[in-house]
Structure formats: C-alpha cells, structure tokens
Amino acid sequence: MVLARLKTLNAEHLQRWVQEAKIQSVTGNVLDRIPPLAMVNPRLFGVYICCQGEKTYSAGDTGCIFPLMSTIKPFALLYLLEHFGTEKVLRWVGVEPSAAPFNSLEQLVSDGGYPRNPMINSGAITLADKFPGEDGYSRSSLFYTWLNNLSGSELRLDAYILDSVRCNTSNKNQAIAHYLHQVGRINDVHLSIDTYEQICCLVGKVKDLAKLGKLLACESDAISSQHRRIVNAVMLTCGLYEASAEFAVKVGLPMKSGIGGGLVAIAPNQGAIACYSPALDSVGNPVAGLAFMETLSQQLQLTIFT
C-alpha cells in the first residue's frame, strides 16, 4: 500500500543509510561567509521523520540546533498564501524554475524585476516585504508563533546568528532589494531585508523541521489543501535551485534546502523527512542530506511519480 511505505522503515536500515550518507559529507564544505556556520563540524548528520499519524523515526545528531536559513522559504510562502490568498501572492512572485544561482541579480533584471519563484532570494525578499507586522521583529515573531502553534515545533529567533548575518550582510541581497524597490516590487528595502534575515535566522532541531514539513505532507483542517499543493509543487521544481530537476528525477519528492545544513522532503499523505548536514555542494545544497534522501526514496519507493 503506497501510503504505508514510509511507515515500513526499518530502524536498522535507517542507521545504515545514515552512515552511508555521512561518508558523502567529505565532498562538501560548510559556508564560510557567516562565522557561526563556518565553525560547525561538517561531518554532523541528523535525520528525523514524522509519519502521518504519530509514528516517528530518528537517527544521528538530532540534538543539534541550527538556523533554518532557506528551508524556511516554503513556510513563508504557505504563511502568505494562508493570509492573503493565491491570486494576490502569485502577483508578487512567480512559480517558474531558475537555472541561475539563488542570489542572481542578473536574472531578476532580465525578468524585469518579477521574481522567478519564492525559493530564490529575490522571491523570498519580495515576500518578506509583505509580512504582517510593523517591524522585522514583530513580523518574524508573528510568523514563527504561527508555525509553532500549527506544527508543535519550537522555533525561536537566534540573536547571535542574526547579529552575525547582519555584520556579514550579503551585498547581492542588498542589490536585489534595491532593484526590487526601484521597479516597485517592494515598499521598503530595509524592512524587507531585515524581515528576510530574521526569518532565515530562526533556529530549531531537525525534529522541528520535520514537524514543519508535516504541515505540507498531511491534510489538516488548519491549512488549505490548495495552498499545500502549490507550495509542494514549487518545492519540487525550484526548492534545490539549479539542481531541482536533477533531484526531481533522482528522489521524486518536493524538497527544500538551506545553507545552514537543513533539508526537508515531503512525501505527500505519508509524512516529512528532515535532515541536518552542514557540508554543502557548489550549488548550496547539503551533500549528505541529498545522498540520504536519494537512498531513502529509492529503497522505499517514495517518489510521487508512480
């Protein structure tokens, strides 16, 4: 039965697949631009799986606390879809895949300032401009409180990481925000960047990321089914940047990565799988996390393309 595949996971197999995935981390590197991320052990690896219902699995370094960074982007999209509806949100950002890096200003300019999708920085900064709240702190607080209440996660804002991000701010993100303002896509450059940086600096454990993923994986009365489908579709085609198409073939699940080492995958109507592995490939995706997701999906036949 398809819906039971994730629940049939064998704990011994899980441990073996984790160890095999950890070996792949030697081919990646931690992010060096932000000091707290640069100091992390690149060989760390943790996985947490929340199945439909109450069943869970976990293995590895699940006690690590890490910044969600770009893994928060699908949930920012979900948040605004729930608050403002599909028609308005899709006027702000598109749903087209991008072949350019996630922080490309050139592509934004060539597209006339309309962000390709919400999973790249231009799209996420545009959405950050639309968050409810008067300032960055109130916006991020309203957002993570909403997520925690819905999912049972325990996200919080990490002031130390946020200060480090602010001290090492991305010039590319600043340029993107100024261009978005120039063409009328955002109202306030400072507030958009501040909100974006704050939601990226929300921290939690791999368990929290899996609980967030379950919001997208399983039907509930709290979240619109249409909005879940939209977010999952955008994750599948855009969630891993230029590598999205490759892993749609290899894994066949909606996924989103982050430079903090997080990776979340959605098995619709089955559950969510979250990994933490801080060593990244050249695109900015967690090396060991992707290796694990590929093995898990193939072994349990989780792909949505059946």
C-alpha positions in Angstrom: 0.0 0.0 0.0 1.6 3.3 -1.1 0.5 5.3 2.0 2.3 2.8 4.3 5.7 2.9 2.6 7.3 5.5 4.9 5.9 3.7 8.0 7.6 0.5 6.9 11.0 1.9 7.5 13.3 -0.5 9.3 15.4 1.1 12.1 18.5 -1.0 11.2 18.2 0.1 7.6 17.9 3.7 8.7 21.1 3.6 10.7 23.0 2.1 7.8 21.7 4.6 5.3 22.7 7.4 7.7 26.2 6.1 8.0 26.5 5.8 4.2 25.2 9.3 3.7 27.7 10.7 6.2 30.6 9.5 4.1 29.4 11.8 1.4 29.9 14.9 3.5 33.7 14.9 2.8 32.9 16.1 -0.7 31.2 19.3 0.6 32.2 22.4 2.6 30.5 24.4 5.3 29.5 28.0 4.5 32.4 30.3 5.3 30.7 33.7 4.9 28.8 33.6 8.3 31.2 32.7 11.2 28.7 30.6 13.3 28.1 28.4 10.3 31.8 28.3 9.4 32.7 26.9 12.8 30.3 23.9 12.6 31.6 20.3 12.3 31.0 19.4 8.6 30.6 15.7 9.5 27.5 16.2 11.6 24.4 14.4 10.3 20.9 14.0 11.8 17.6 12.8 10.4 14.1 13.0 11.8 11.0 11.5 10.1 7.4 12.4 11.0 4.9 10.0 9.5 1.2 10.6 9.0 -0.3 9.9 12.5 2.1 9.8 15.4 4.9 7.4 14.2 8.4 8.9 14.1 12.0 7.8 13.3 15.3 9.5 14.1 19.0 8.8 13.9 22.3 10.6 14.1 23.0 14.1 15.5 19.4 15.1 16.2 20.2 17.3 19.2 21.9 19.9 17.0 20.3 23.4 16.8 20.8 25.1 13.5 19.5 28.1 11.6 16.8 27.2 9.1 18.0 29.7 6.5 16.4 29.0 3.2 14.5 25.9 4.4 12.1 28.5 5.9 11.1 29.8 2.4 8.3 27.2 1.7 6.7 28.1 5.0 6.9 31.8 4.3 5.1 31.1 1.1 2.5 29.0 2.9 2.1 31.7 5.5 1.3 34.4 2.9 -1.0 32.1 0.9 -3.0 31.5 4.1 -3.2 35.2 4.9 -3.7 36.7 1.5 -4.8 34.0 -0.9 -3.3 32.5 -4.1 -4.2 35.3 -6.5 -2.5 38.1 -4.6 0.6 36.1 -3.7 1.2 35.0 -7.3 1.1 38.6 -8.4 4.1 39.2 -6.1 6.2 36.2 -7.2 6.2 33.6 -10.0 6.4 29.8 -9.9 9.0 29.3 -12.7 12.2 27.3 -12.1 15.5 29.2 -12.3 18.7 28.0 -14.0 20.7 30.8 -12.3 22.1 30.8 -8.7 19.7 31.5 -5.9 21.1 35.0 -5.4 21.3 36.1 -9.0 20.6 39.8 -9.7 21.2 39.3 -13.4 18.2 37.0 -13.8 16.0 39.3 -11.8 16.9 42.2 -14.1 16.4 40.1 -17.2 12.9 39.2 -15.9 12.0 42.9 -15.4 12.0 42.6 -11.6 9.4 39.8 -11.3 11.0 37.1 -9.2 11.0 33.7 -10.8 9.9 31.9 -7.7 9.7 32.2 -3.9 12.6 29.7 -3.3 15.3 32.1 -4.6 16.4 35.2 -2.7 14.6 37.7 -4.9 11.3 35.9 -4.4 11.8 35.4 -0.6 12.8 39.1 -0.1 9.7 40.2 -2.1 7.5 38.0 0.2 9.3 39.3 3.3 8.1 42.8 2.3 4.5 41.6 2.6 4.6 40.0 6.0 2.1 41.3 8.6 3.7 43.4 11.3 5.2 46.8 11.9 8.9 45.9 12.1 11.2 43.0 11.4 10.9 41.7 15.0 7.1 41.7 15.1 6.9 40.2 11.7 9.3 37.3 12.5 7.6 36.7 15.9 4.1 36.5 14.4 5.4 34.1 11.8 7.3 31.6 14.0 4.5 31.8 16.6 2.0 30.8 13.9 4.3 27.9 12.7 4.9 26.7 16.3 1.2 26.7 17.1 0.3 24.8 13.9 3.1 22.2 13.9 4.1 21.8 17.5 7.7 22.9 16.6 9.8 25.0 18.9 11.4 27.6 16.6 13.0 30.7 18.0 15.0 33.6 16.7 18.7 33.3 17.5 20.1 36.8 18.2 23.7 35.7 17.9 23.3 34.3 14.4 21.2 37.2 13.4 23.9 39.7 14.5 26.5 37.7 12.6 24.3 37.7 9.4 23.9 41.5 9.8 27.6 42.0 10.3 28.3 39.9 7.2 25.3 41.0 5.1 25.1 39.8 1.6 25.9 42.6 -0.9 23.9 40.6 -3.5 20.8 40.6 -1.4 21.1 44.3 -0.9 21.4 44.8 -4.6 18.4 42.6 -5.2 16.3 44.5 -2.7 17.3 47.9 -4.1 16.4 46.7 -7.6 13.0 45.3 -6.4 12.3 48.7 -4.8 13.3 50.5 -7.9 10.8 48.6 -10.0 8.1 48.9 -7.4 8.1 45.2 -6.2 8.8 46.0 -2.6 7.9 49.0 -0.4 10.8 49.2 2.0 14.4 48.0 1.3 15.5 48.0 5.0 12.4 46.3 6.3 12.3 43.7 3.6 16.0 42.7 4.2 15.5 42.8 8.0 12.4 40.6 7.9 14.1 38.2 5.5 17.3 37.9 7.6 15.2 37.4 10.8 13.1 34.6 9.4 16.3 32.9 8.0 17.8 33.1 11.5 15.0 31.1 13.1 16.6 28.1 14.7 15.5 24.6 15.7 16.4 21.0 15.7 15.9 18.6 12.8 12.7 17.4 14.7 11.3 20.9 14.3 12.0 21.0 10.6 10.3 17.6 10.2 7.2 18.9 12.1 7.1 21.9 9.8 7.3 19.6 6.8 4.4 17.5 8.1 2.2 20.6 7.6 2.8 20.3 3.9 2.7 16.5 3.8 -0.6 15.7 5.6 -4.1 17.1 5.2 -5.5 19.0 8.1 -8.3 21.4 8.8 -5.8 24.1 9.7 -4.2 24.5 6.3 -5.8 24.9 2.8 -5.2 21.8 0.6 -4.8 24.1 -2.4 -2.1 26.1 -0.6 -0.3 22.9 0.4 -0.3 21.7 -3.2 1.0 25.0 -4.5 3.9 25.0 -2.0 4.8 21.4 -2.7 4.8 22.0 -6.5 7.1 25.0 -6.2 9.4 23.0 -3.9 9.6 20.1 -6.4 10.6 22.4 -9.3 12.5 25.1 -7.5 13.5 24.0 -4.0 17.1 22.9 -4.8 17.9 25.8 -7.1 19.7 24.7 -10.3 19.7 21.1 -9.1 15.9 20.9 -8.7 15.3 19.0 -11.9 18.1 16.5 -11.3 16.7 15.6 -7.9 13.1 15.5 -9.1 14.3 12.6 -11.1 16.6 11.0 -8.5 14.3 11.5 -5.5 10.9 12.4 -6.8 9.8 14.4 -3.8 9.3 18.1 -3.1 12.4 19.3 -1.2 13.9 22.5 0.2 17.5 23.1 1.3 19.2 25.8 3.3 22.8 26.9 3.7 22.5 26.2 7.4 22.6 22.5 6.5 18.8 21.8 6.7 16.9 19.8 4.1 13.3 18.9 4.2 11.4 16.5 1.9 7.7 16.0 1.6 6.1 12.6 1.0 2.5 13.6 0.3 0.0 11.8 2.5 2.8 9.9 4.2 4.9 12.3 6.2 8.0 14.5 6.1 11.7 13.8 6.3 14.2 16.3 7.6 18.0 16.2 7.6 20.7 18.3 9.1 24.1 18.1 7.3 26.1 21.3 7.2 28.6 20.4 4.4 27.3 21.9 1.2 27.9 21.3 -2.5 28.7 24.0 -5.1 25.0 24.9 -5.5 24.4 25.4 -1.8 22.6 22.1 -1.1 23.6 19.7 1.8 25.6 16.9 0.3 24.9 14.1 2.8 21.3 15.1 3.2 20.7 14.7 -0.6 22.5 11.4 -0.6 20.3 10.2 2.2 17.1 11.4 0.6 18.0 9.6 -2.6 18.7 6.3 -0.9 15.5 6.5 1.3 13.3 7.4 -1.6 14.6 4.7 -3.9 14.6 2.0 -1.2 11.1 2.8 0.0 9.8 3.8 -3.5 8.6 7.2 -2.1 8.7 9.0 -5.4 5.4 10.8 -6.3 5.9 9.6 -9.9 4.4 6.2 -9.7 
